Amino acid sequence: MMILPAQFDATPAQALLDAAERGLIGFDHRLLKSLLSRPEETLAALGGLVAGGREPQLLDLTEQAFDLYRQFRSPAALPFYISLLKRRGDSIPDELVEALADIGAPAVEPLLQLHDECEEDDRADIVFVLATLGVHDERIKALIAGTLARDPYEGALAAGLYCDPSMKAVISEHIAACEDQPQVRIMLEECLEALNQVRTPHQPDEIDIYAMYPEKTAPLFEQIEPQEVLEFFTCGDAEYRARAAMSFCDEEYTDEIRDRLLELARGDADARVRGAAWRALGERIGEEAVRGALMEALKSRRGERDEWLGALVGLAGASAEPGVHDAMMEAYTEAETRAVALQAMWRSLDSRYKKYIAPNLRSDDMDVRRQAVQAVGALPIPELALELVPLFNDDEVREEAIFSYALAVDHNTTPKSVNKLFDMIADKAGGLSESEEDSLAVALDRRLERAGYEPVYFPPEDHQHGEAAAPAPVRSEKVGRNEPCPCGSGKKYKKCCGA
């Protein structure tokens, strides 16, 4: 069901969270404001969201649920927090410790129960959390004393946080007993000093949840079902209509979607939407009727810049058509439209546009610079590959520069040689983040495909490659190849900056 931001306040909190989990609405300030304005309803909805036994959805909203629970500081969050503790891994995140401390006394009983259920090796972690609550309870004190007996170092850490002066004697006894353990002795002495201090009551930190999320973000049009995307073609938000249309760029789609895109391109009231639809129709440029409609838009809509530019990019695959080249050059000569012209040029894969790329690699216009960088890898232009290396230090285009360099640089290309190329590029870049590793792997797979090989980093699921496959890098959770591209185009990364 389509839910627009204007409808958030009139929509039940449970329905909003369900829609966000399915990617049908974005987690942004508008959604947060609506959810935070009705604490009881949202807390009840969060309980349903994090309960076990639910069918997996497009998005895991565990982090978002945690952020919302921290805002409310309600004991209703305790089952969720305890579940996070149970699957914490090797350490407990500081944010989770602080969230439990914000709740205070109501957290004691659930934590004591968890302590009793834990394996022996994990109990010190729970004692540590209990000590941070700022709640004096004889049961907590007894657990700290037991931890001191088993592990003086861990026990001293907990005792110092617990800050009960009555524990001075037992701490002093442990100090006397560990003459041959200087590090433990130092911790115990620091603990004893802490017990001389007056512990101030816990004060929850003020957390600006709005700083953690974008002001506005759209549904995940690239990942939801096509029929769900089509629903947005008729919504009242022009930005949503445009992004919904753009989601079909660089994708194969049905005749029904083609026809709906044509309707949108010809009849929408907003030029941005019409331009987005024309651009998406470029995927059907081989169809005479579609190509004719795009050419007509290019000829007749010069006064509607957004629509005209959308048609131009849609026609990138038909650069030999009369008028398309002239339109590209017209757009290139104007500073405001040069970035789109460059995009159309590299998407055309037409070698005659290579000469326009080098002058724009150092452009002050970020959009122009980004398109020029992508063009080096897309066309490709090996002689400009070295020009990209200094851009590895340009945070604005670093990832695109690494990607394009991988596609353009002169290097042997076989399923075995890409390992060396991967390492060489990583070294030139001064190391890679997880998202950059993922991006580089996509580029090298594309390079292999150009050379007639199957991809090795992200092979098709049903493919059994005869060659020894390259080890796949750690997949990024920030920018996966099927996630929205960070450049803001609205397309999948693998189909945009990763294409």
C-alpha positions as CSV (number, residue, x, y, z in Angstrom):
1,M,0.0,0.0,0.0
2,M,1.4,3.4,-1.0
3,I,1.7,5.8,1.9
4,L,2.9,9.4,1.2
5,P,4.5,11.6,3.9
6,A,1.4,13.8,4.0
7,Q,-0.5,10.7,5.2
8,F,2.0,9.6,8.0
9,D,0.1,11.2,10.9
10,A,-3.2,9.6,9.8
11,T,-1.6,6.2,9.4
12,P,-1.2,3.7,12.4
13,A,2.4,3.5,13.6
14,Q,2.3,-0.3,13.0
15,A,1.4,0.3,9.3
16,L,4.2,2.9,9.0
17,L,6.8,0.6,10.4
18,D,5.6,-2.3,8.3
19,A,5.8,-0.1,5.2
20,A,9.3,1.0,6.1
21,E,10.4,-2.6,6.6
22,R,9.1,-3.3,3.1
23,G,11.0,-0.4,1.6
24,L,7.8,1.5,0.7
25,I,8.6,4.6,2.8
26,G,11.9,6.1,3.7
27,F,13.2,6.4,7.2
28,D,13.6,10.2,7.4
29,H,12.7,13.2,9.6
30,R,9.1,13.1,8.4
31,L,8.6,9.6,9.5
32,L,10.5,10.1,12.8
33,K,8.4,13.1,13.7
34,S,5.2,11.2,13.2
35,L,6.3,8.2,15.2
36,L,7.8,10.2,18.1
37,S,4.6,12.3,18.4
38,R,2.7,9.2,19.7
39,P,5.0,7.3,22.1
40,E,2.5,4.7,23.4
41,E,1.3,3.7,19.9
42,T,4.9,3.6,18.6
43,L,6.2,1.6,21.5
44,A,3.5,-1.0,20.9
45,A,4.3,-1.1,17.2
46,L,8.0,-1.5,17.9
47,G,7.2,-4.5,20.1
48,G,5.5,-6.2,17.2
49,L,8.3,-5.2,14.9
50,V,11.1,-6.8,16.9
51,A,9.1,-9.8,18.1
52,G,10.4,-13.1,16.8
53,G,8.7,-15.3,14.3
54,R,8.1,-12.6,11.7
55,E,8.6,-13.2,8.0
56,P,11.8,-11.6,6.8
57,Q,11.2,-8.3,4.9
58,L,13.3,-6.2,2.6
59,L,14.9,-4.2,5.4
60,D,16.1,-5.1,8.9
61,L,15.0,-2.2,11.1
62,T,16.9,-3.3,14.2
63,E,19.0,-0.2,14.2
64,Q,16.1,2.1,13.7
65,A,14.1,0.3,16.4
66,F,17.0,0.8,18.8
67,D,17.3,4.5,18.0
68,L,13.5,5.0,18.6
69,Y,13.6,3.0,21.9
70,R,16.5,5.2,23.1
71,Q,14.4,8.3,22.5
72,F,11.5,7.0,24.7
73,R,13.7,5.6,27.5
74,S,10.9,3.2,28.4
75,P,11.1,-0.1,30.2
76,A,9.0,-1.4,27.2
77,A,12.4,-1.6,25.4
78,L,13.9,-4.1,27.9
79,P,12.9,-7.3,26.0
80,F,14.5,-5.9,22.9
81,Y,17.6,-4.8,24.7
82,I,18.0,-8.2,26.3
83,S,17.6,-9.9,22.9
84,L,20.5,-7.7,21.7
85,L,22.6,-8.7,24.6
86,K,21.9,-12.4,23.9
87,R,23.3,-12.0,20.3
88,R,26.0,-9.4,21.2
89,G,29.0,-11.4,19.9
90,D,32.4,-10.7,21.5
91,S,31.6,-7.4,23.0
92,I,28.7,-5.2,24.2
93,P,28.2,-2.0,22.3
94,D,28.6,1.1,24.4
95,E,25.3,2.4,23.1
96,L,23.5,-0.6,24.4
97,V,25.1,-0.3,27.9
98,E,24.1,3.4,28.0
99,A,20.5,2.6,26.8
100,L,20.1,0.1,29.7
101,A,21.6,2.7,32.2
102,D,19.0,5.2,30.9
103,I,16.2,2.9,32.1
104,G,17.9,2.1,35.4
105,A,16.1,0.1,38.1
106,P,13.6,-1.6,35.9
107,A,16.5,-3.2,34.0
108,V,17.8,-5.1,37.1
109,E,15.5,-8.1,37.2
110,P,15.8,-8.9,33.4
111,L,19.6,-8.6,33.6
112,L,19.8,-10.8,36.7
113,Q,17.7,-13.4,34.9
114,L,20.0,-13.2,31.8
115,H,23.0,-13.6,34.1
116,D,21.6,-16.8,35.4
117,E,20.9,-18.1,31.9
118,C,24.3,-17.2,30.5
119,E,27.3,-19.5,30.1
120,E,29.9,-19.0,32.8
121,D,32.3,-17.1,30.4
122,D,29.7,-14.6,29.5
123,R,28.5,-13.7,33.0
124,A,31.2,-11.1,33.7
125,D,29.8,-9.0,30.8
126,I,26.3,-9.0,32.4
127,V,27.8,-8.1,35.8
128,F,29.5,-5.1,34.1
129,V,26.2,-3.9,32.7
130,L,24.5,-4.3,36.0
131,A,27.2,-2.2,37.6
132,T,26.6,0.6,35.2
133,L,22.9,1.0,36.1
134,G,23.6,3.2,39.1
135,V,21.2,1.0,41.2
136,H,22.4,-0.3,44.5
137,D,21.1,-3.8,45.1
138,E,22.6,-6.5,47.3
139,R,22.3,-9.1,44.5
140,I,24.4,-6.9,42.2
141,K,27.0,-6.4,44.9
142,A,27.2,-10.1,45.5
143,L,27.7,-10.8,41.8
144,I,30.5,-8.2,41.7
145,A,32.2,-9.9,44.7
146,G,32.0,-13.2,43.0
147,T,33.5,-11.8,39.8
148,L,36.4,-10.4,41.9
149,A,37.1,-13.8,43.3
150,R,37.2,-15.4,39.8
151,D,38.7,-12.6,37.8
152,P,40.0,-9.7,39.9
153,Y,40.6,-7.5,36.8
154,E,37.0,-7.8,35.5
155,G,35.7,-7.5,39.1
156,A,37.7,-4.4,39.8
157,L,36.3,-2.8,36.6
158,A,32.7,-3.6,37.7
159,A,33.3,-2.5,41.3
160,G,34.7,0.8,40.3
161,L,31.6,1.5,38.2
162,Y,29.3,0.3,40.9
163,C,31.0,2.7,43.4
164,D,29.9,1.2,46.7
165,P,32.3,2.3,49.5
166,S,31.4,-0.8,51.5
167,M,33.5,-2.8,49.0
168,K,36.8,-1.2,50.0
169,A,37.8,-4.0,52.4
170,V,37.4,-6.7,49.9
171,I,39.2,-4.7,47.2
172,S,42.1,-4.1,49.7
173,E,42.3,-7.9,50.3
174,H,42.6,-8.6,46.6
175,I,45.3,-5.9,46.3
176,A,47.4,-7.6,48.9
177,A,46.9,-11.0,47.2
178,C,48.2,-10.0,43.8
179,E,51.7,-8.7,44.3
180,D,52.9,-10.7,41.3
181,Q,50.2,-9.3,39.0
182,P,51.1,-5.6,38.4
183,Q,48.4,-4.9,35.8
184,V,45.6,-6.4,38.0
185,R,47.0,-4.5,41.0
186,I,46.9,-1.2,39.2
187,M,43.3,-1.8,38.2
188,L,42.4,-2.7,41.8
189,E,44.1,0.4,43.1
190,E,42.2,2.5,40.6
191,C,39.0,0.8,41.7
192,L,39.8,1.6,45.4
193,E,40.4,5.2,44.5
194,A,37.0,5.3,42.6
195,L,35.3,4.0,45.7
196,N,36.4,7.1,47.6
197,Q,34.5,9.3,45.1
198,V,30.9,10.3,45.4
199,R,29.0,8.8,42.5
200,T,26.8,11.2,40.7
201,P,23.4,10.0,39.6
202,H,23.2,8.8,36.0
203,Q,22.2,11.5,33.6
204,P,21.0,10.2,30.2
205,D,22.7,11.9,27.3
206,E,20.7,14.0,25.0
207,I,20.6,12.2,21.7
208,D,19.6,14.0,18.5
209,I,17.9,11.2,16.5
210,Y,17.3,13.6,13.7
211,A,21.0,14.0,13.1
212,M,21.2,10.3,12.4
213,Y,18.7,10.3,9.5
214,P,18.2,12.3,6.3
215,E,15.6,15.1,6.2
216,K,13.9,13.5,3.3
217,T,14.4,10.1,1.6
218,A,12.2,8.2,-0.9
219,P,11.0,4.6,-0.9
220,L,13.5,2.0,-2.1
221,F,12.2,2.1,-5.6
222,E,15.2,0.1,-6.9
223,Q,14.4,-2.8,-4.6
224,I,10.7,-3.1,-4.2
225,E,8.5,-5.0,-6.7
226,P,7.9,-3.3,-10.1
227,Q,4.1,-3.4,-9.5
228,E,4.6,-1.5,-6.3
229,V,6.8,1.1,-8.1
230,L,4.1,1.6,-10.7
231,E,1.6,2.7,-8.0
232,F,3.7,5.7,-7.4
233,F,3.3,6.9,-11.0
234,T,0.0,8.4,-10.1
235,C,0.8,9.7,-6.6
236,G,0.6,13.4,-5.8
237,D,4.4,13.9,-5.1
238,A,6.3,14.8,-8.3
239,E,9.6,13.9,-6.7
240,Y,8.3,10.4,-6.0
241,R,6.9,10.0,-9.5
242,A,10.3,11.0,-11.0
243,R,12.3,8.7,-8.8
244,A,9.9,5.8,-9.4
245,A,10.4,6.3,-13.2
246,M,14.2,6.6,-12.8
247,S,14.3,3.2,-11.0
248,F,13.7,1.5,-14.3
249,C,16.8,3.0,-15.8
250,D,19.4,0.3,-16.7
251,E,16.9,-2.4,-16.1
252,E,15.0,-4.9,-18.2
253,Y,11.3,-4.3,-17.9
254,T,8.0,-5.6,-19.3
255,D,5.9,-4.1,-22.1
256,E,3.4,-3.0,-19.5
257,I,6.0,-0.9,-17.8
258,R,7.2,0.5,-21.1
259,D,3.6,1.6,-21.9
260,R,3.2,3.2,-18.4
261,L,6.5,5.0,-18.9
262,L,5.3,6.3,-22.2
263,E,2.1,7.6,-20.6
264,L,4.1,9.3,-17.9
265,A,6.6,10.8,-20.4
266,R,3.8,12.2,-22.6
267,G,1.2,13.2,-20.0
268,D,2.7,14.1,-16.6
269,A,2.3,17.7,-15.5
270,D,5.9,18.0,-14.2
271,A,8.9,18.3,-16.6
272,R,11.2,16.5,-14.1
273,V,8.9,13.5,-14.2
274,R,8.6,13.5,-17.9
275,G,12.4,13.7,-18.2
276,A,12.8,10.8,-15.8
277,A,10.4,8.7,-17.8
278,W,12.1,9.5,-21.1
279,R,15.4,8.6,-19.6
280,A,14.1,5.2,-18.4
281,L,12.6,4.6,-21.9
282,G,16.2,4.6,-23.2
283,E,16.3,1.0,-22.2
284,R,13.9,0.3,-25.1
285,I,15.9,2.4,-27.6
286,G,16.0,-0.5,-30.0
287,E,12.2,-0.3,-30.5
288,E,11.3,2.0,-33.4
289,A,8.2,3.4,-31.6
290,V,10.1,4.2,-28.5
291,R,13.0,5.7,-30.4
292,G,10.6,7.8,-32.4
293,A,8.9,9.1,-29.3
294,L,12.3,10.0,-27.8
295,M,13.4,11.8,-30.9
296,E,10.2,13.8,-31.0
297,A,10.7,14.8,-27.4
298,L,14.3,15.9,-28.1
299,K,13.1,18.0,-31.0
300,S,10.0,19.6,-29.5
301,R,10.8,20.0,-25.8
302,R,13.9,22.2,-25.9
303,G,12.1,24.8,-23.8
304,E,11.5,22.3,-21.0
305,R,15.1,21.7,-19.9
306,D,14.5,18.7,-17.5
307,E,12.4,16.9,-20.1
308,W,14.8,17.7,-22.9
309,L,17.8,16.4,-21.0
310,G,16.0,13.3,-19.9
311,A,15.3,12.5,-23.6
312,L,18.9,13.2,-24.5
313,V,20.2,10.7,-22.0
314,G,17.6,8.2,-23.1
315,L,18.9,8.6,-26.6
316,A,22.5,8.0,-25.6
317,G,22.4,4.6,-27.3
318,A,21.3,6.2,-30.6
319,S,24.1,8.8,-30.9
320,A,24.2,8.0,-34.7
321,E,20.6,9.3,-35.1
322,P,20.4,12.7,-36.8
323,G,20.1,15.4,-34.2
324,V,21.3,13.4,-31.2
325,H,25.0,14.3,-31.6
326,D,24.0,18.0,-32.2
327,A,21.9,18.0,-29.0
328,M,24.8,16.5,-27.0
329,M,27.2,19.2,-28.3
330,E,24.5,21.9,-27.5
331,A,24.2,20.6,-24.0
332,Y,28.0,20.4,-23.6
333,T,28.5,24.0,-24.5
334,E,26.3,25.2,-21.7
335,A,27.8,25.0,-18.2
336,E,24.5,24.2,-16.5
337,T,23.9,21.1,-18.8
338,R,27.5,19.9,-19.4
339,A,27.3,17.2,-16.8
340,V,24.2,15.7,-18.4
341,A,25.9,15.9,-21.8
342,L,29.0,14.1,-20.5
343,Q,26.7,11.4,-19.1
344,A,25.0,10.9,-22.4
345,M,28.4,10.8,-24.1
346,W,29.8,8.0,-22.0
347,R,26.6,6.1,-22.0
348,S,26.7,6.2,-25.8
349,L,30.0,4.2,-25.7
350,D,30.8,6.3,-28.8
351,S,34.6,6.8,-29.1
352,R,34.3,10.2,-30.8
353,Y,33.4,11.7,-27.4
354,K,36.7,10.6,-25.7
355,K,38.3,14.0,-26.5
356,Y,35.8,15.8,-24.3
357,I,36.7,13.9,-21.2
358,A,40.2,15.0,-20.2
359,P,39.4,18.7,-19.9
360,N,36.6,18.0,-17.4
361,L,38.5,15.7,-14.9
362,R,39.5,18.7,-12.9
363,S,36.3,20.7,-13.3
364,D,35.2,22.8,-10.3
365,D,31.7,21.6,-11.0
366,M,31.4,18.4,-9.0
367,D,28.7,16.9,-11.3
368,V,30.8,17.5,-14.3
369,R,33.9,16.1,-12.7
370,R,32.0,13.0,-11.6
371,Q,30.7,12.3,-15.1
372,A,34.1,12.8,-16.6
373,V,35.6,10.3,-14.1
374,Q,33.0,7.7,-14.9
375,A,33.6,8.3,-18.6
376,V,37.2,7.2,-18.4
377,G,36.1,3.7,-17.3
378,A,33.0,3.5,-19.4
379,L,34.4,4.3,-22.8
380,P,37.1,3.2,-21.7
381,I,40.1,5.6,-22.1
382,P,43.3,3.8,-20.9
383,E,45.5,6.9,-21.6
384,L,43.6,8.8,-19.0
385,A,43.8,6.1,-16.3
386,L,46.8,7.7,-14.6
387,E,44.9,11.0,-14.5
388,L,42.5,9.3,-12.0
389,V,45.1,8.3,-9.5
390,P,45.4,11.8,-7.9
391,L,41.6,11.8,-7.6
392,F,42.0,8.9,-5.2
393,N,42.6,11.7,-2.7
394,D,39.5,13.6,-3.7
395,D,36.8,12.4,-1.2
396,E,34.0,13.7,-3.5
397,V,35.0,11.3,-6.4
398,R,37.4,8.8,-4.8
399,E,35.2,5.7,-5.2
400,E,34.2,6.6,-8.7
401,A,37.9,7.2,-9.6
402,I,38.9,3.8,-8.2
403,F,36.1,2.1,-10.1
404,S,36.9,3.8,-13.4
405,Y,40.7,3.2,-13.0
406,A,40.0,-0.5,-12.6
407,L,38.1,-0.5,-15.9
408,A,40.5,1.6,-17.9
409,V,44.1,0.9,-16.8
410,D,46.3,-1.2,-19.1
411,H,46.6,-4.6,-17.4
412,N,46.3,-8.3,-18.3
413,T,42.8,-9.4,-17.8
414,T,42.1,-13.0,-16.8
415,P,40.2,-14.6,-13.9
416,K,43.6,-15.2,-12.2
417,S,45.3,-11.8,-13.0
418,V,42.5,-9.7,-11.4
419,N,43.8,-10.7,-8.0
420,K,47.0,-8.8,-8.7
421,L,45.2,-5.9,-10.2
422,F,42.9,-5.7,-7.1
423,D,46.0,-5.6,-4.8
424,M,47.8,-3.1,-7.0
425,I,44.8,-0.7,-7.0
426,A,44.3,-1.1,-3.2
427,D,47.9,-0.2,-2.7
428,K,47.7,2.9,-5.0
429,A,44.6,4.0,-3.1
430,G,46.3,3.7,0.3
431,G,43.9,0.9,1.4
432,L,40.2,0.5,0.8
433,S,37.1,0.8,2.8
434,E,34.5,-2.0,2.7
435,S,32.4,-0.2,0.2
436,E,35.4,0.6,-1.9
437,E,36.4,-3.1,-1.9
438,D,32.9,-4.0,-3.0
439,S,33.0,-1.4,-5.7
440,L,36.4,-2.5,-7.0
441,A,35.2,-6.1,-7.1
442,V,32.2,-5.1,-9.3
443,A,34.6,-3.1,-11.6
444,L,36.9,-6.1,-12.0
445,D,34.0,-8.4,-12.7
446,R,32.9,-5.9,-15.4
447,R,36.4,-5.9,-16.8
448,L,36.4,-9.7,-17.0
449,E,33.0,-9.7,-18.8
450,R,34.4,-7.2,-21.4
451,A,37.3,-9.7,-22.0
452,G,34.8,-12.5,-22.5
453,Y,35.1,-14.2,-19.1
454,E,32.6,-14.9,-16.4
455,P,32.7,-12.7,-13.2
456,V,34.6,-14.2,-10.3
457,Y,33.9,-11.9,-7.4
458,F,30.1,-11.9,-7.7
459,P,29.4,-14.9,-10.1
460,P,25.9,-15.9,-11.0
461,E,24.4,-18.2,-8.3
462,D,24.1,-21.1,-10.6
463,H,27.5,-20.7,-12.2
464,Q,30.3,-23.2,-11.5
465,H,33.5,-21.6,-12.8
466,G,36.2,-23.9,-13.9
467,E,39.0,-21.4,-13.1
468,A,40.2,-20.8,-9.5
469,A,37.9,-18.1,-8.3
470,A,39.4,-14.9,-6.8
471,P,38.7,-14.5,-3.1
472,A,35.7,-12.1,-2.7
473,P,36.4,-9.1,-0.5
474,V,34.3,-8.2,2.5
475,R,30.9,-7.1,1.2
476,S,30.0,-3.6,2.3
477,E,26.8,-3.0,4.2
478,K,26.9,0.7,3.3
479,V,26.9,0.5,-0.5
480,G,26.1,-3.0,-1.8
481,R,25.9,-3.5,-5.5
482,N,22.1,-3.9,-5.4
483,E,21.6,-0.9,-3.1
484,P,20.8,2.7,-4.2
485,C,23.9,4.5,-5.6
486,P,25.4,7.1,-3.2
487,C,25.6,9.6,-6.1
488,G,21.9,10.2,-5.7
489,S,20.8,9.1,-9.1
490,G,18.2,6.8,-7.7
491,K,19.6,3.8,-9.5
492,K,21.3,0.7,-8.1
493,Y,25.0,1.1,-7.5
494,K,25.8,-1.7,-9.9
495,K,23.8,0.1,-12.6
496,C,25.1,3.6,-11.9
497,C,28.6,4.5,-10.6
498,G,29.2,0.7,-10.6
499,A,28.3,0.4,-14.3
